[in-house]
Amino acid sequence: MRLAGSVIAAYGRQYRVELSDGETLLCVPRGKKSELVCGDQVKVQRTSADQGVIATLEPRRTLLYRSDHYKQKLIAANVTQIIIVVATEPPFSDDLITRCIVAAESQDIQVLIVLNKCDLGERVPAASATLLPYEKLGYRVLKLSARNDGERLLPYLADHTSLLIGQSGMGKSTLINALIPEACAPTREFSQALNAGKHTTTHACLYHPSTGAALIDSPGLMAFGLRHLSSEDIAQAFLEMRPLLGQCRFRNCQHHREPDCSILAAVEHGTIDPRRYAVFRSLCAEIG
């Protein structure tokens, strides 16, 4: 008998699968190839009281992954919302935020940006200013302190399968612990010497912070390659560029040095943020 379940943790070639009644089984996939991630819907066959074999993978509604010239790394499946966690300290990567947003837009996934560590009041204005271009585009920004009021995130999780993503040291594990105390996610203070976070989450895990909500915590990111996207996909993923596409002089315009380019004109006139445009060019250069 095959049982329906969801992958809630991935450890190499072993997966924790949650069945519809809440029971979990430690499962292995059939065959040598293993390409399963948190959020995947599967059918399993029980092999013992607490173990099973994954027999089939159900079709995915969404799939998030990153890729470079050499390999691709699956992140999560069937996600409906990406929550990008940044903090007032250590410094966060503007480039990484935009890359996460591009990945979300390419899959029609909602985006929420969480600015953590807002108890460090003197650092909030600078961090808020960095996030202002995203707010102007309509992306939601929630400011909180995971240590003090992390539960403010709960209403945003309702009826979503959300992926918590961001650099190490932004406080993702602290936020998970605030929302799901039984998770006991490991945390470490970021390294003052390196001015960066230390990795604490080593594998992705799916939690249920409230009824009808699923939250996937992922290991901290240092890079987010999107080489699997085309230049057209990338341009469409920039909300401010969408209305301008097709208005350039040349049909195959690369929005780089071409004359009468609608995108370059918008950058020059300040309607496209130069930082966002710089990430756009970087992504296009990566795919060649």
Secondary structure by P-SEA (a helix, b strand, c coil): cbbbbbbccccccbbbbbcccccccccccccccccccccccbbbbbccccbbbbccccccccccccccccccccccccccbbbbbbcccccccaaaaaaaaaaaaaabbbbbbbbcccccccaaaaaaaaaaaaaaabbbbbbbbccccccccccccccccccccccccccaaaaaaaacccccccccccccccccccccccbbbbbcccccbbbbbbccccccccccccaaaaaaaccccccccccccccccccccccccaaaaaaaaccccaaaaaaaaaaaaaac
